[in-house]
Amino acid sequence: MKDYYYFLGIKDDASEEEIKKAYRKLSLKYHPDKNENDDYFAERFREVQEAYETLSDKERRKTYNQQFVSNRRSSRTNYPPSVKTFTSTKMQAVKGDEITIKWNTTHADVVKVLPFGLEKSYGERTFKITEFKDGKFVMILHATNSLTRQTAVQGITITEVFENDREKFRQNVEELFRPEKDTPETKDYSRILKIILAVMALALAMFFLLQQVR
């Protein structure tokens, strides 16, 4: 049986106003028109609509509570929640890259993956990164046992890389070896400095190449 309270991210004893507020927020967030008709968002939108139609009607909510809520309460565990796995196919990416994350939690009846929202206790999601903040894209998994009021948290940070990184390093190396007019006093010093900088630039270039090959 579907957990409509879970779909709306509210408690079993939520008021009518809390139900409306959650519905408005989530229906706007997951509306297909705002998410390029993405299948994931379309499915979440349908779940939110279905949950609201039931919980906003007093009689339907009363029947639903009798059939489901009491059973859920009796089946919840006193064990603390935990995150068994939370993985990403990439830890470095460029804008537009497709990423798949997978997670598995135990003893948690409310699971959120930020910035996406409520999820099942285990599953996977594929998406494309469109924006980084300060060169990073951060995802945080919250696994909560609402009976014990405990939450387990785990995060993943994907670092932004640029498609032209290798070209930048090539240009830097060429610049280091470009002929310059040296005075007699600085000729030896300049040659040694160029060699040191060239070695450092090549080492960094190899690092980025290896990271992108993985």
Secondary structure, 3 states (H helix, E strand, C coil): CCCHHHHHCCCCCCCHHHHHHHHHHHHHHHCHHHCCCCHHHHHHHHHHHHHHHHHCCHHHHHHHHHHHHHHHHHHCCCCCCEEEEEEECCCEECCCCEEEEEEEEECCCEEEEECCEEECCEEEEEEECCCCECCEEEEEEEEEECCCCEEEEEEEEEEECCCCHHHHHHHHHHHHCCCCCCCCCCHHHHHHHHHHHHHHHHHHHHHHHHHHHC
